[in-house]
Amino acid sequence: MKSPFQTCVVLLLAAGACFAQPPQAPASVDEMQYLRFLLMNIASLDHSPDAIQRFEDGIGKQFGLNKEEAAVIRAAGNELNALLKQLRQSSRAIVPGKSGLTPADSVALSRLAEQREQMIQSLANRILNSVRPVTAARLRAPGPILASKVRR
């Protein structure tokens, strides 16, 4: 016979399994373009903190984010912001006072850009897997719409 504690643990695990959501498919190329825009605005090194806060408030309203989802997106933006600071410092170290780039400089700068894009992709997919499925669908929607307008 199971103890009340064991029964409680089993019920909690079962309840958690009922509410767990399956992982989202990775963002498509079109979806990624919009999610990149969103993350780069939140993580911007050049926008004022007030402008970033207004942008975050706007996407919160636009996509119907709850507090937890807004926090997930803000955390992703903060993580990207830290990387952008590092990449800016690294790029300044590669080209200080140079009037032209060497092939090695170009390769180094390309690697920095690749590192940024990999992080954006990782963060975007993490966001999609951390929010409610309905919110993930809302966040995915603008990408294909905007991409189809650009292709025309």
Secondary structure by P-SEA (a helix, b strand, c coil): cccaaaaaaaaaaaaaaaacccccccccaaaaaaaaaaaaaaacccccaaaaaaaaaaaaaaacccaaaaaaaaaaaaaaaaaaaaaaaaaaaaccccccccaaaaaaaaaaaaaaaaaaaaaaaaaaaaccaaaaaaaacaaaaaaaaaac
